[in-house]
């Protein structure tokens, strides 16, 4: 467990040649701490980076109930609620600037659009030397957000893209030099998410999804596909784990299509691994995505994946090897792909094994954290002129 920020001595400006300092104050800024993909990645970064190098804190703009804040606090990480009431609430910006100055933040890492936009402005005004934007689905943003991104991206010291597709878009659309742009894909805890023993012959097939019930994940198309699939697989079950603003409409849709009795809404679960173990095929119909944590977790448990070919999904799911990719918004194509797998148990097994192997090789959490730490160390050396000595801490370089 990381040490609480109250128990460490934050780094101070070098006092001269040979002086050393403690952990560098680092603030993660995010729009909210509900159970979304970006928030889960932020929590992994904040709790997984070395406490002897960085004194992590987290601030969020809008308060929403969820388990991530409690997990961060249990890890000894200070969490600040900026209390933003609406998009025009300048008080949240003032409170952010107070935190940056009071805590002497030297590194600011922002997740999600509103936090990124305000973080660039506040970080620049407070002269935070290392300002990092983590971009997840930049290419899917509307015109207004693209303009704001274009105007403020020069204020970022560095941009981290979640996929090569996002990186290519950012470099092209916003003319970000490649030396200010790094791709760091999401990573999954390979010890927590392990292949489960599944006895597929003993029960009706279970399809499942653990993505948030939001419009971006388009569960409506998944439910429509499931209803279409019922003509060939009338005993199949659909397990939806998670909550979100679309839940009521999705329940109504399932009932209207006559499949409400075979769709289980399991709600938000702190640990989705046992729920993944109940599934035979993982299905996701998202309209936009960076690198989906939900898909990575499913692959880590040995599940074949049927997903829409959006965002960085094709960088994770290899069509015909670890799963099948279909166009977004097409329930018939999704149903057909699911039917192909259900009719071929051998493919289910082979795709599941290949998916686990791919995640182990490219998408492990330790590899992700090593990449994040390496980037932070490089930027600190570049912007703060400090290098880390394991026996002394941060020293001038």
N, C-alpha and C positions, 0 to 999 in steps of 0.2 A: 504493500500500500504506500502511496506517496505521502510524504510529509506534508502536514498542513502548512499553508503559506505563512502562518503565524510563527512557525518554528524554524524558519530559515532566514538567512540574512540576504536580502536581495542585492544584486550587483550594484555597485556605484561606479561613477566615472573613475577611470584609472588615476591613481595618485602619482604615478611616475613609473619609470622603468622598473620592472620586477614586481610591482604591486599585483595582488591577486584579489579576486572578488568571488562572492557566492553566486547562487543561482540567479539567472536573468529573469526579471518579472515579465511574464508573457500572458496576454489576455486573449482568450477566444471570445469572439462576439458572434451571436447568432440571433435570428429574428425571434425564435421561440424555442422552447425545449420540449415540445411534444414528441411523440414517438415516430419521427420521420427518419428517412435515410440519412440526410445530412446531419441531423442531430446525433444519430448513433455513431457516425464517423467522428464527429467532433468529440464525443465522449471517449471514444477509443484513443484518439490522439491525446486528449488531455490526461487520461489516466495511464497511458502507456509510455509517454516520453519520460526520460530519466529526471528524477527530482533533484539530483545534484547539479544538473545543468540549467534547468528551467523551473521557475516557480509559477506554476499554472494557476490561472483564475479564469472564470467564465462569466460573461454578462449576456443577458438576453433582453430584447426590446419588449416583447409581449408575453405576459404570463398565461400559460395554458397548462392544465393538469397533465401530469405524466410521471413516469418512473425515472427518467434520466436525471432530473435534478437531484433526487434523493440518492441515486447511485454516485453522482459526482461528490456530493457532500460526504457520503460514507468513505470515499477515497481521499478525504482531506483537502478537497479543492473548494476554495471560496467561490460562491455563486452570487451574482449581483442581479437584482431585478430592476431594470431601468424604467419600468412602469409606463411604457408608451401606451397612451389611450387610443390614438388614431395616427394616421400618416402625417398629420400636420402638427403633432405634438413636439414642439421644439424643446420642451423641458427634458425629454429623454436624451436629446443630444447634449444638453448642458450637463446632465447627470453623468453621461458617458465621459465627457471631457474632464469632469471633476475626478472620476475614478482614474483616468489615464494619468492625471497629474499627481493625485494623492499617492497612488501605488507605484509611481515612477515607472510606468510600463515602457519597456524598450522594444517589445515585439507584439504586434497586433495581428491576429489571424481572424478573418471574417468569413462566415458561412451564410449563404442565402442572400437574395438580392437586396432587401432593405438594410440588413446589417452591413453588407458590403458597401453600399452607397454611403451610408452614414459613417461607417468606419473609415472610409477613405477621407472624407471631409474632416471628421474630428481628429483622426490620426495625424493628418497633415497640419491642422491648426495647432495641435499639441506637440508637434515635432517628434512624434514617435518615429524612430529611425528605420525600423523594419516593419513594413505594412504589407501584409499578404492577403490576397483575395483568393478564396477557394471557389472555383466555378464548377457548377454541377450540370446545369442544363441551359447554358448561356444561349445556345443557338435556337432554343424554342421560345425565347422571350419576345414580347410584343414590341412594337415600334418605339413606344415611349421609354421602356426599359433599355432598349438598345441604345437610344440616344443618351440617356443618363450614364450608361456604361461607357459609351464612347467618350463622353466629356470628362469622366472621373477616373478612367483607368490609368491615365498618366500619373495620378496620385499614388498608385500602388507601387511599392518597391518590386513586387513580384506577384505573378499570377500562377496559381496551381490549378490545373485542369484535371478533371476526374477521368477523362478518356482522351485518346488520340483524336477522336472526332471533335470534341470540344476544343482541344488545343489547336487543331487546324483551323477551326472556325474563328477562334479568338485571334490567332495570328493574322488571318486574312481580313476579318471584319474590322478589327480595332488596331491593326498594324502594331501589334505587340512584338517587339524583337524577341527572337528565340532565346536570348540569354536572360530574358526576364519572364520566361514561361517554362513551366515544368509539368509533366504529366505524372501524377501519383494516383494510381487506381486504388479503389477500395480493397480492403482485406478482410478476411473472415477468420475467426478463432477456430483453428483446425482441431483443437482439443475439445472444445465445447460442442462443435458440430461435426459429428462422426457418422459414418454409414450405419444405418440401423438394420436390424434383422427384420425383413418383411416377408410374410407368408401370403403372397398374393393369391394363391389358389384357394385360400380359406375364407375369403370375404369378397363382397362386392367391390369393384374398383373405386378408389377414392382419389379424386382430383383435388388439388388444393392451391391456395395462394395466401401469402402472409403480408402482402403489400397493404399500405394504408388505404382506407376506403375513401379516397379522394378522386376528383374528376380526372386527374392526370393519369391514374392507373386504370381507368375505364373498365371497372368491374361489370358495368352493364353489358358490354360486348362479351365478357366471359360468361355471364349468366345466359345470355342469348345463345352462345355457342353450346353451353351445357344443355339447354333445352333442345337444341337441334340434335345433339348427340344422343339424347334420350330415345330417339327412334330406334337406334341400334343397341344402345346400352341402357335399358330402362331401369336397371338396378344401381347404376352408378351414383355416387355421392359427390357433392361439392362442399369442401371445407374452406371457409373464409375466416382467416385469423386477423384481427385488427379492428380498429374503429376509424371513423372519419365522418365528414359532413354528408357523405352520400349514403350512409347506412339505411336510413328510412326509405329512401327512393329505391334502393336496391332490394330491400325486403319486399316492397310493393311490386317491383318488377318480377321477382321470383314467383310470387303468388299469382300474378297476372298470367305468367307463362305456364302455370300449372306444375312448377317444380319446387315450390316453397317447402314441401315436405322432405325434399332430398338435398336442400341447401342448408348447411349449418353455419350460422354466424356465431363464431366462438368468442368474439370480443377481443379486447387488447390483452395480450399475454406477456408477462415479463420475460418468460423463457419460451421461445417458439420451437426449440429443438424437439420436445416430446410431441408436438403437433405435427411437425414435419415427418416424424417417424410413422405417423398414421397414414401418410399419403403414399400413393403409388406413382403419380405423375404430378409435377409442379407446372402450373399454368399461370401466365401473366399477360394481360392484354393492354399494357400501358401505352398511352399515346405519346409520352415523352419520358426520357430516362437519361441518367448519366451512366453510372455503373451501378446496377441494382444490387443493394445488399441482400435483399430477399432472394434473388436468384442465386447469388454466391452461396448463401446459407443452404439453400435447397441442394445445390450441386455438391456442397461439402458433405451432406448427409447421404449422398449416393442417389439422388433423384434425377431422372431425366427431365428436361425442361422443354416446354412448348411456350414460346414467347413471341411478342411482336418485335419486328426488326426496326427498333427506334433507338436513338441516342447511341450509347456505347454498348448496347446489348450484344451486337455481333462480335464485339471484342472479347466477350465472355462465352457466349453460347456458339459453338461451332456447328453449323447446320449439317445434319446427317452424321455427326460424330458424338456430340454430347446432348443433342436435342434437335428441335425443329423450329425454324423461324417462319413467321407469317406476316403479312401486311397488317398494319394497325387498322382498327375499325371494321374488320371483316369477320363477323361471327361464323360464317360458313367455312371460310378457310381455317379458322381456329378449330372449329369442330372437326373438320376433316383430318387435321394434323393430330388432334387428340385421339381420334378413332384409329388412325394408323398405328399409333403406339399401343393402344389398348388391345388391338388385334395381334400384336407381336410381342409377347413377353420376352423373347430373346433380345429384342431391341431395347426394351425397358432396362434390362440388366446391363447390356453392353453400354448404353448411353450413360447410365448411372455410374458405372465404374470409370468411364472415360471422363465424366464430369468431375468426379472426385480427384482424379489424377491431375486434371487441368488446374483446378483450384489449388492443389498442393504445390504445383510448380510455379504458378504465377500470381495467385491472389491470397496468399496467407497474410494474416495480420502482422506477424513479425516482420515480414518483408516490407509491408506498407509502413510500419513504424520506423524501420531502418532508413527508408527513403525520406520520410518526413524529418527525422533527426539530422540526416546528412544535409538536407536543404537548409534547415535552420542554422546548423553550424556554419555552413558556407556563407549565408547571408549575414550572420553575426560577425564573422571574420571580415566580410566585405564592407559592411556599414558601420559597425562599432569598433572595428580593429581589435577584436578580442579573439583569442584561441583558447580552447579548453585543455588544461593539463590535469589528468586524473588525480594527481597527488596534491595539486594546489588550487584547482578551480580555474576560473577565467583569468587569463593574464594578457597584457598588451602584446600585440604582435606588429 
